[in-house]
Amino acid sequence: MTTVVGAALAAVVLAAAGSGCAQLANQFDDPDAAGDAAEAQQLPCAELAVGSCALPYPSDEFTVADPASPTGLRIELPDGLVPERLTDQLGPGASLDDAFGGRDGFSALSPVIFELNAPVRPESLPADGGDELVVHDASTGERMEIRAEVWSEATLRGAPGTIVMAWPVTTWEYGHTYVAGVSGLDGVFMDPVAPSALRDPGPGTAATLAELRAFGSAPPEGFQSVTRFTVGSHAQASSALETMAAAARAEDHPIRSLEVQPPLLVDHASAVLTGEVRLTDFRDADGVVHATGPTGHEWAPFVAVVPERHDPAPAPVAVYGHGLTINKESMLLVAGTNAAHGVATIGIDVPNHGARQAGQGGYLLDLTKPGELGRLVGMPAQGIVDHVSLVSALVDHMGSIDLAPWDPDGSHGDGVADLDTSLLLYEGTSMGGVLGAGEFALAGEFDAAYLQVPGAGILDILGHSMLWPLFRGVIPHSADAGDAAALFGAASMLLDRSDPTHLLGALGESRRPVVAQVGAGDAIVPWQASDRLVRMLGLPRIGPARTGITASGQLDALGADGRGFEEIWPLHSSPATQGFMGHVVFSEPAAQPLLNSWLSSRTSTGTTG
């Protein structure tokens, strides 16, 4: 894995060195040459546009009043804001209208994006924004906690150092309006010059500047750019997943083709069950998810591991969510430990993984191109709701199965049901931890959740992951840095309807039992994404701190409420491999005690595994 990703990173960096650096010297000879995009291009540009007409982003400049909207606004993008040569490459379900049409505000997970007319030194932008990049709540003046960056993708598109972003540490508040500004960044060759519209602002920009000054953000040298934006309602962000889950629950989810296999690869197991479960499908022929109602059904294969019987009673069941690019069979990583505690394990593939590729657009990495973006952004939503279907199947149809233990003479079963479907647990790894938080939130049947190397904020995770080179192809290759950044921001709107982060606030308030285990140095799900999840769930830290995650308290061991997170150091790594090994810390011996403790506490087995 690291060899492949490292090679990909090296390839794109070398390509950028050959093209981007050659352009850099001549790109910004005239400070105003790249500015005033609206006047130069005669397009419906943002007032402070420099290169891309769609930046700064997000911006209430592209909203209209709507008294019927929860926020009083509705997004309305003018035609031509992003060049048609780019938007024409986006496939079904990924148009700007798909992203923004009828929306009552911008994504609570979106970065604030500014484009500058000259490259800046990344070290001049503090990681927390400092005084250089500020975001204030327009109602209270409160300075928001952010993560700031100079977008590295711009380097690969010939304009290094020209795009800066501010990410919310958790989320922007739903329905709130914010003002943001950037100033004081040092240029590589010359300092960025503010667009002429900022020096002679129209009423909207003048009001934004006045608000920033009133909130104490008034740099003496003036701002290099500003924006004002309104975040959409919580209902807008969460309703798709909630509606789909309710629709799935309203349907029956039978199973078929049930077979019993020998437990060859799992310790403490008595049988492996295979079969198919009927899932509620919300995808159309192009793979685009429609939350308004099911489009059909899919029979998806499942695998279940039944433990050796500890006592004459059915086994509690852990539903397992697998990681990105792999498959349900990876559940074998935890199935043996589960079985030692008398817990069964069951898993299905997420769409475009494992057995769910034929007729569905192929493998996940076949979808990393503009024409398949609509299918790609819907995959998480379908995957989350598939597990709601699976839970219904367990409760309604799998509690009477009696096929374990497997016997070579074919006389399977022992007169006792294999599965106790009244006690369901959730376990998920990587993507299974990210999506699993939403699955746990939507399925009240789950008693508790154990999330390995999880995070929150799908776009934030992918955009900062060492796997990003595998996914950056979703942005048209011909997009320059500004338009690429604008499309990147638009992706947050497309992903909103699939992102379980919007369910975490209510989940945290519920105080349901959740354990998260993260890896120090993880470069696949960076710690900042885990920090978002931990903060929103209000989890205390178990054991020593090994990352910058902000905890809600400190514990020596997992408490009776079953809530907390632990950080594991990847001992079997080196500086060159820590990014990957930090992600697979669940395989480290140091990670096992917490899993054993959690299983014992949820099942009252007292087994140490």
C-alpha positions, 0 to 999 in steps of 0.5 A: 500500500505505501509503495503504491501511494508513495509512487503516486505521490512522487509521480505527481510531484515530479510532474508538477515540478516540470510544469508548474515551476516553469510557469511560475516566473511569468504567471504573476508579472503584473499584480492586477493581471490575474485579478478582476476576473469579472471585468476581464472575462465578462462573466457573472463572477464574484465581486472579489474574484481573482482567477476563478469566478466562483471564488471566494467560496462560499459566498452569500453573493450567490444567494437570494432571499427566500422567506419560505427557507429555514435560513431565509435564503436560497442558493442561486448560482448564475450560469457560467460561474464555473466554465462549461468545459469543466462542468460538462465533464461532470456526470449524472448527479454531480452538476452544480444544480445537483450540488446547490439547487434549492439549498438553503445555505452552504455546507457546515463542513465546507472549507472557506476558500480564497484565491490570491493573485500571487503565491504566498509562503505557506509558513506565513499562514499559522495552522490555526489561522492566527491573525492572518485568516479569521472567521467570525460568527456574524451574529455574535462576533465570536472568533471561530476555531479553524484549521488553515492551510495553503492548498497543496493541490494548487501546486499540481495545477500550476499555481502554487501558493495561491489558494488558502483554506479555512476548515471548521474544527468541527462544523460551522453552526447550522443556519448561522452566517459568518464573515471571513477574511485573509490578510498579511500573507507573505508572497514568494516573489511579491505580496498578494494585492487585493482585488480592485473591488476590495479597494473600492467595494460595493455595498455587500463587500463594504458591509462585510469589511465593516463587520470584520472591523467591528469584531476586532479584525482590522489588519493595518495593511488591509485584507487580501480578500473577504467573504460572507456566507450562510450555512444551511439548516441542519435538516438540509444536511441530515434529512437525506440519510434520515429519510432513506433509513426510514424508507429502508425500515419500512421494507422487509429484508429477507435472506436467501441462499443460506449455507454453512461452511467450516470455520477454517480461518477463525479461532474460537468459531464453530461455523461460517454462514454465508447467504444473501440479504435483500437491501433497499436500493436508492440508486438509479441506473447511473448509480445516483442516490435519490433520497426521495424513495427506493428505486429497487432492491439488491441481493447482497452477499453476507458472511457471518462467523458464529462462535463456539458456544460458551453456554447454551444460549444464542450469541450476541452479534457484531455488525462489521463495517469494512475499510475503504478499497477492501471488503467484508472478509476483512472482518476476520481481523476482529471475528476471532477476538469477538468469538473468544467473547462469545460474539458472532460477527456479520458483514456485507460489502459497501457498494463498489467493494468486494462482491458488489461491483458488477453492474454497479459501475465497477470497483471503487477506484474505477469511479475516481473520474469526473463522469463518475462523481455522482455515483461516488458521492452517493456510495457512502449514503447507500452504504450507511442505509444498507446496514440499516437494512441488514439490522432489520434482516437480523432482527426479523429473519436471522434470530431462528437460524440453527446451523452451527456448529458445522459438522463434516457429516452434514448434521449441522445445528444443535437445537439452539439458535445461533444468533441473539439478535436482541443484543447487537453491537457495531464494529467498524474499521477506517471507512467502517468507522467513518460511516459506522458512526452514522449507522450507529446513530440511525439504528437504535437497535445497536447497544454500543459501537467500537470504531477503529481509526475513525474520523468525521468529514468525508471531504476533509478526510480524503483531501488530507489523506495520503490516498488523495492522489488516488481520488484527485482525478474526480476534479477535471484535469484541465481545471486551473487551481482556482476552478479546481478549488471551487469544484472541491468546495462544491463537492462538500455540497454533494457529499452533505447528503451522504456525510454522517458527520451531520448526525454526530451532534445528536449522537453525542447528546444521546450519550450512547456508548461509543469507543474510538481507537485512533493511531498516532501518525495516521496519514490515511484518516488524519488525526484532525478528522478523528478530533472532529469526531471525538469533539462532536461525540464528547469522548474522554481520553483513555490513557496517555495523549499521543495526538493533538485531539481535544478530549472531554476528560481523562480516564485510566480505563474504559468506564461503565458508560462505555464511552471514550477514545484511545490513541495507539502508537504504531511500534512496528513502523519507521518514519517512512511507514508511520503514515500507513502503520499509524492507520493499521494500529488495530493490528498492534498488540497494544490495541487489543486490551481495549477491544477485549475490555469493551467486548467483556463489558458489553456481553458480561462474559469477563473473557480476556481473549 
